[in-house]
Amino acid sequence: MHGSRIAFVLLVSIILAACASAPPAPTKAEMIIGAWSAEIQGQSMTLEYGESEVTVREFGMSFPYEWVDADNIRLNAMGQEVVSRVEFDSPEQMRQSADGQEQIFQRVQ
């Protein structure tokens, strides 16, 4: 009985140590960084997200954005502010929704 208790405590300690050493999952703020393609209003576009700015490649225009919280960004495009909810279906597919509309982006390699 005493030996099985020691074995159990040892097993739990090993599991906890393994969990503590696993790298944390990336945040949405980390996952959004990079280039994403989407069809926006019938036109194919590539958006490049930096830490605080998004650039529309096709137009060479950049707009600031900021994280409102862990799930939402506020984009300021030519005086218009839009708050979008950001979700990742996978590291290669991002979904943004605002005002009842949804946009799906694919990561560009």
C-alpha positions as CSV (number, residue, x, y, z in Angstrom):
1,M,0.0,0.0,0.0
2,H,2.7,2.4,1.0
3,G,4.7,1.6,-2.2
4,S,1.7,2.3,-4.5
5,R,1.1,5.6,-2.8
6,I,4.8,6.6,-3.4
7,A,4.5,5.4,-7.0
8,F,1.3,7.5,-7.5
9,V,2.9,10.6,-6.0
10,L,5.9,10.1,-8.3
11,L,3.7,9.7,-11.3
12,V,1.8,12.9,-10.5
13,S,5.0,14.8,-10.0
14,I,6.3,13.6,-13.4
15,I,3.1,14.6,-15.1
16,L,3.1,18.1,-13.5
17,A,6.7,18.6,-14.4
18,A,6.0,17.7,-18.1
19,C,3.0,20.1,-18.2
20,A,5.1,22.9,-16.7
21,S,7.9,22.4,-19.2
22,A,5.5,22.4,-22.3
23,P,5.7,25.7,-24.2
24,P,2.6,27.9,-23.8
25,A,0.2,28.1,-26.6
26,P,0.7,31.2,-28.8
27,T,-1.6,34.1,-28.1
28,K,-3.8,35.6,-30.8
29,A,-1.6,38.6,-30.9
30,E,1.3,36.4,-31.8
31,M,-0.7,34.3,-34.3
32,I,-1.9,37.2,-36.3
33,I,1.6,38.4,-37.2
34,G,2.3,37.8,-40.9
35,A,0.6,37.9,-44.3
36,W,-3.0,36.8,-44.8
37,S,-5.0,36.7,-48.0
38,A,-8.8,37.1,-48.3
39,E,-11.4,38.1,-50.8
40,I,-12.8,41.4,-49.6
41,Q,-15.7,42.9,-51.5
42,G,-15.0,40.7,-54.5
43,Q,-11.3,41.7,-54.6
44,S,-8.4,39.4,-53.6
45,M,-6.2,41.2,-51.1
46,T,-3.2,40.4,-48.9
47,L,-3.0,42.0,-45.5
48,E,0.3,42.0,-43.6
49,Y,-0.1,42.2,-39.8
50,G,2.7,43.6,-37.7
51,E,2.5,44.2,-34.0
52,S,0.5,47.4,-34.3
53,E,-0.1,48.0,-38.0
54,V,-1.7,46.3,-40.9
55,T,-0.6,46.9,-44.5
56,V,-2.8,46.2,-47.5
57,R,-0.1,45.1,-50.0
58,E,-2.1,45.9,-53.1
59,F,-2.6,49.5,-52.1
60,G,0.6,50.0,-50.1
61,M,-1.5,51.5,-47.4
62,S,-1.0,50.9,-43.7
63,F,-3.4,51.4,-40.8
64,P,-2.9,51.2,-37.0
65,Y,-4.6,48.6,-35.0
66,E,-4.6,47.6,-31.3
67,W,-5.8,44.8,-29.2
68,V,-8.8,45.8,-27.1
69,D,-8.6,42.5,-25.2
70,A,-7.4,39.0,-25.9
71,D,-10.0,38.4,-28.6
72,N,-10.7,41.8,-30.3
73,I,-8.8,44.3,-32.3
74,R,-9.6,47.9,-33.0
75,L,-8.6,49.0,-36.5
76,N,-8.5,52.7,-37.5
77,A,-8.8,52.9,-41.3
78,M,-8.9,56.5,-42.6
79,G,-10.8,57.8,-39.6
80,Q,-13.2,54.8,-39.3
81,E,-12.8,52.6,-36.3
82,V,-13.9,49.0,-36.5
83,V,-13.7,46.5,-33.7
84,S,-13.3,42.9,-34.9
85,R,-13.4,39.6,-33.1
86,V,-10.4,37.5,-34.1
87,E,-10.6,33.7,-34.1
88,F,-8.2,31.1,-35.4
89,D,-9.7,27.9,-36.9
90,S,-6.1,26.7,-37.3
91,P,-2.7,28.5,-37.4
92,E,-3.3,28.8,-41.2
93,Q,-6.9,30.2,-41.1
94,M,-8.1,33.3,-39.3
95,R,-11.7,34.5,-39.0
96,Q,-12.6,38.1,-38.2
97,S,-16.1,39.2,-37.5
98,A,-17.6,42.7,-37.0
99,D,-21.0,44.2,-37.2
100,G,-22.6,40.8,-38.1
101,Q,-20.2,40.2,-41.0
102,E,-17.4,37.6,-41.1
103,Q,-14.2,37.5,-43.1
104,I,-12.0,34.4,-43.5
105,F,-8.3,34.8,-44.1
106,Q,-5.7,32.2,-45.2
107,R,-2.1,32.6,-44.2
108,V,0.3,33.4,-47.0
109,Q,3.6,31.5,-46.9
